[in-house]
């Protein structure tokens, strides 16, 4: 029988999954990386089966038979009922004595703060926001897209850019350089050619996300239509952050507002500057900063929070990820010989 480790930390996104096995004292015993976690596409059972392979690799590398607590921050755990279903599915695997499932945005938040207190807005393919206080109170959104009132993220930005470019091309909307820069990205002469290529699937639908950086570049070049779309994204980020800060009574005290996800991490000057200006006006005590730490660190810290680990254990865990010193072996990383 192997040892019983402290925390099994899971950060599972749509495109990849990171797992870490952490001792009670904060030592990272092993890590592993797997594919995306997409229950809506493949079903809960198949998604957890795939996750189990990555977990097994990490536990084996750590020489652990199980853990005291499983801290899983999962994509597509957007509603409480989804968290409950995923908690039951992970508990049934018997990896740990206790299991807590949260939306993966909580991992970004916890990775960026020294205590479980603050707000995080994640803008990647989509957009989401969460907040938390040490007393356990949280603020969150369903984050299901337009049906739940959301706007933004790389996919929505690309769709909005295409909409404006198409209307500029046929005269229904104002002129915009997007009508030229979007098709040019794919080596096409104009918007009718791009519309046809997308409709007939000569260009895969998934490639639309490539247009978000084109939008930002066009905005940086001074195009007013592209600039207005970028400004709206900044407004949405700040709107979500303000609601979370208000719900948690954090407006009156200095509070970190973490910005994560590919769109915000890219630090596009117009987007970044507008977010900071608006936050300074509406929430002067908010302290915005971009999160660069690995989200799995956040999942692991949440696990140590659950175990009431001492500060030195959390510091040791964070130092490991800040050093980034691991030995790679067949997709599994371990910090000590087995």
C-alpha positions in Angstrom: 0.0 0.0 0.0 1.2 3.5 -0.8 1.1 6.6 1.4 -2.0 8.7 1.8 -1.1 12.2 0.5 -2.8 15.4 1.5 -4.4 16.8 -1.6 -5.2 15.6 -5.1 -5.5 18.9 -7.0 -7.3 18.9 -10.4 -7.6 21.8 -12.8 -9.5 20.5 -15.7 -10.3 22.8 -18.6 -11.9 22.3 -22.0 -8.5 21.7 -23.7 -6.2 20.2 -21.0 -6.2 18.8 -17.5 -3.5 19.3 -14.9 -3.3 17.2 -11.8 -1.0 17.5 -8.7 -0.5 15.3 -5.7 0.5 17.4 -2.7 1.6 16.3 0.7 0.2 17.8 3.9 3.2 20.0 4.3 2.8 21.5 0.8 5.4 19.4 -1.0 4.4 18.6 -4.6 4.9 14.8 -4.9 3.9 14.5 -8.5 2.0 16.1 -11.4 0.5 14.9 -14.6 -1.2 16.4 -17.6 -4.1 15.0 -19.7 -6.6 16.0 -22.3 -9.6 18.3 -21.9 -12.6 17.8 -19.6 -15.9 18.1 -21.6 -18.8 16.4 -19.9 -21.4 18.3 -22.1 -19.8 16.7 -25.2 -19.0 13.2 -24.0 -21.1 12.7 -20.9 -20.0 12.7 -17.2 -18.9 9.1 -17.1 -16.6 9.3 -20.2 -15.2 12.6 -19.0 -14.4 11.3 -15.6 -13.0 8.1 -17.1 -10.5 10.2 -19.1 -9.7 12.2 -16.0 -9.1 9.0 -14.1 -6.2 8.1 -16.4 -4.4 11.3 -15.6 -5.1 11.0 -11.8 -3.8 7.4 -11.8 -0.6 8.5 -13.5 0.0 11.2 -10.9 -0.9 9.0 -7.9 1.4 6.2 -9.2 4.3 8.7 -9.7 3.8 10.0 -6.2 3.7 6.5 -4.7 0.3 7.3 -3.1 -2.7 5.1 -2.8 -5.1 8.0 -2.1 -5.4 11.4 -0.5 -7.2 13.1 2.4 -9.0 15.6 0.1 -9.7 16.0 -3.6 -9.9 19.6 -4.7 -11.2 19.7 -8.3 -11.7 22.9 -10.2 -13.5 21.8 -13.4 -14.7 23.4 -16.6 -18.4 23.0 -17.2 -19.2 22.9 -13.5 -21.2 26.1 -13.9 -24.3 25.4 -11.8 -24.6 24.0 -8.3 -26.4 21.0 -9.7 -23.5 20.3 -12.0 -21.1 20.6 -9.1 -23.1 18.1 -7.1 -23.2 15.6 -10.0 -19.5 15.9 -10.6 -18.7 15.7 -6.8 -20.7 12.4 -6.7 -18.9 11.1 -9.8 -15.4 11.9 -8.4 -16.3 10.6 -4.9 -17.3 7.3 -6.4 -13.7 6.8 -7.7 -12.5 6.6 -4.1 -9.4 8.8 -4.6 -9.9 10.8 -1.4 -11.7 10.8 1.9 -13.5 14.1 0.9 -14.2 15.7 -2.4 -15.0 19.3 -3.3 -15.8 20.4 -6.9 -15.7 24.0 -8.0 -15.8 25.8 -11.3 -12.4 26.2 -12.7 -12.5 30.0 -12.4 -12.0 29.5 -8.6 -8.6 28.0 -9.4 -7.5 31.1 -11.2 -8.7 33.3 -8.3 -7.0 31.2 -5.5 -3.7 30.9 -7.5 -3.4 34.7 -7.6 -4.1 35.5 -3.9 -2.4 34.7 -0.6 -5.7 34.0 1.1 -9.1 33.0 -0.3 -10.2 36.6 -0.7 -10.8 38.5 -3.9 -12.5 38.5 -7.3 -11.3 36.9 -10.6 -12.5 37.5 -14.1 -11.5 35.0 -16.6 -11.8 35.9 -20.3 -10.6 33.1 -22.6 -12.9 31.3 -25.1 -15.8 32.7 -23.0 -16.1 34.9 -19.9 -16.7 34.1 -16.2 -16.3 35.8 -12.8 -16.1 34.5 -9.3 -15.4 36.0 -5.9 -14.7 34.6 -2.5 -14.1 35.6 1.1 -12.2 33.6 3.9 -15.6 33.1 5.7 -16.7 30.9 2.8 -19.0 33.4 1.1 -18.7 33.3 -2.7 -20.1 35.3 -5.7 -20.5 33.7 -9.1 -22.4 33.7 -12.3 -24.0 30.9 -14.3 -21.6 31.8 -17.2 -23.6 29.9 -19.8 -23.3 32.5 -22.6 -25.9 34.9 -23.9 -28.7 32.8 -22.3 -27.4 33.8 -18.8 -26.6 37.4 -19.9 -22.9 37.0 -20.7 -21.0 38.7 -23.5 -17.4 38.4 -24.4 -14.5 36.0 -24.6 -12.6 35.1 -27.7 -15.4 33.3 -29.4 -17.9 36.2 -28.9 -15.3 38.8 -30.0 -14.7 36.9 -33.2 -18.4 36.6 -33.9 -18.9 40.3 -33.2 -16.0 41.2 -35.5 -17.5 39.1 -38.3 -20.9 40.6 -37.9 -19.6 44.2 -38.2 -17.4 43.3 -41.1 -20.2 41.6 -43.0 -22.5 44.6 -42.5 -19.8 47.0 -43.6 -19.2 45.0 -46.7 -22.8 45.1 -47.9 -23.7 48.6 -46.7 -25.9 47.9 -43.7 -23.3 49.1 -41.2 -20.5 51.7 -41.0 -17.2 51.1 -42.8 -14.5 49.2 -40.8 -11.1 47.9 -41.6 -12.3 44.6 -40.2 -13.9 43.9 -43.7 -10.3 43.6 -45.0 -8.3 42.3 -42.1 -10.5 39.4 -41.2 -10.5 37.7 -44.7 -6.9 38.6 -45.2 -6.0 36.5 -42.1 -7.1 33.4 -44.0 -5.6 34.6 -47.3 -9.1 35.4 -48.7 -9.8 38.5 -50.8 -13.0 39.9 -49.1 -15.8 39.2 -46.7 -18.1 37.4 -49.2 -15.3 34.9 -49.7 -14.8 34.5 -46.0 -18.5 34.1 -45.4 -18.8 31.4 -48.1 -15.7 29.6 -46.7 -17.2 29.5 -43.2 -20.7 28.5 -44.4 -19.5 25.7 -46.6 -16.9 24.6 -44.0 -13.9 25.0 -46.2 -12.7 26.8 -43.1 -13.4 24.8 -39.9 -15.7 26.6 -37.6 -13.2 26.2 -34.7 -10.8 28.5 -36.6 -13.0 31.5 -35.9 -11.2 32.0 -32.6 -8.2 33.0 -34.6 -10.0 36.3 -35.4 -9.9 37.7 -31.9 -6.2 38.7 -32.2 -7.0 40.2 -35.6 -9.7 42.3 -33.9 -7.3 43.6 -31.3 -4.7 44.4 -34.0 -7.3 46.3 -36.1 -8.4 48.2 -33.0 -4.8 49.1 -32.2 -4.5 50.5 -35.8 -7.2 53.0 -35.0 -10.3 51.5 -36.5 -13.3 52.9 -34.5 -15.6 49.9 -35.0 -13.0 47.4 -33.8 -12.1 49.8 -30.9 -15.7 49.9 -29.8 -15.9 46.1 -29.6 -12.7 46.1 -27.5 -14.1 48.8 -25.3 -17.3 46.8 -24.8 -15.3 43.8 -23.7 -13.6 46.0 -21.0 -16.9 47.2 -19.9 -18.2 43.7 -19.5 -15.1 42.6 -17.5 -15.5 45.6 -15.1 -19.3 45.1 -14.8 -18.9 41.5 -13.7 -16.1 42.4 -11.2 -18.3 45.2 -9.8 -21.2 42.9 -9.1 -18.9 40.3 -7.4 -17.3 43.0 -5.3 -20.6 44.4 -4.3 -22.2 41.0 -3.4 -19.2 40.3 -1.1 -19.1 43.7 0.5 -15.5 44.3 -0.8 -15.8 47.7 -2.3 -14.7 49.5 0.9 -11.5 47.5 1.4 -8.4 46.9 -0.7 -9.2 43.8 -2.8 -7.4 42.0 -5.5 -9.2 41.7 -8.8 -7.5 39.0 -10.8 -7.6 39.0 -14.6 -7.0 35.6 -16.3 -7.7 33.7 -19.5 -6.0 34.1 -22.9 -7.7 37.4 -23.8 -6.8 39.2 -20.6 -3.4 37.5 -20.2 -2.4 38.9 -23.7 -2.4 42.4 -22.1 -3.8 44.2 -25.2 -3.1 47.8 -24.3 -6.5 49.3 -25.1 -8.4 46.5 -23.2 -6.0 46.5 -20.3 -5.9 50.3 -19.9 -9.7 50.7 -20.1 -10.3 48.0 -17.5 -7.9 49.7 -15.1 -9.4 53.1 -15.7 -12.9 52.0 -15.2 -12.0 50.0 -12.0 -10.2 53.1 -10.6 -13.3 55.1 -11.2 -15.9 52.6 -9.9 -13.9 50.6 -7.3 -11.0 52.8 -6.2 -9.8 50.2 -3.7 -9.7 47.3 -6.2 -6.2 46.2 -7.1 -6.3 44.7 -10.6 -3.5 42.4 -11.8 -3.1 39.6 -14.4 -2.7 36.1 -13.1 0.3 34.2 -14.5 0.4 31.3 -11.9 -0.8 27.9 -13.0 -4.5 27.3 -12.1 -3.7 23.9 -10.6 -1.8 25.8 -7.9 -5.1 27.4 -7.0 -6.8 24.1 -6.9 -4.1 22.8 -4.6 -4.2 25.8 -2.3 -8.0 25.4 -2.0 -7.3 21.8 -0.9 -4.8 23.0 1.7 -7.4 25.5 2.9 -9.8 22.7 3.4 -7.2 20.8 5.5 -6.4 23.9 7.5 -2.8 23.6 6.5 -0.3 26.0 8.1 1.0 29.1 6.2 4.4 27.4 5.6 2.7 24.6 3.8 1.0 27.0 1.4 4.2 28.9 1.0 6.1 25.7 0.1 3.5 24.8 -2.5 3.5 28.2 -4.1 7.3 28.3 -4.2 7.3 25.0 -6.1 5.2 26.5 -8.9 7.2 29.7 -8.9 10.4 27.8 -9.3 8.9 25.5 -11.9 11.6 22.9 -11.1 10.4 19.4 -12.0 11.8 16.4 -13.7 9.8 15.3 -16.8 9.1 11.7 -17.5 6.6 10.5 -20.0 4.1 13.3 -19.3 4.3 12.8 -15.6 6.4 14.9 -13.3 7.8 13.9 -9.9 9.9 15.7 -7.4 11.5 12.7 -5.7 12.6 9.2 -6.8 10.2 6.3 -6.3 
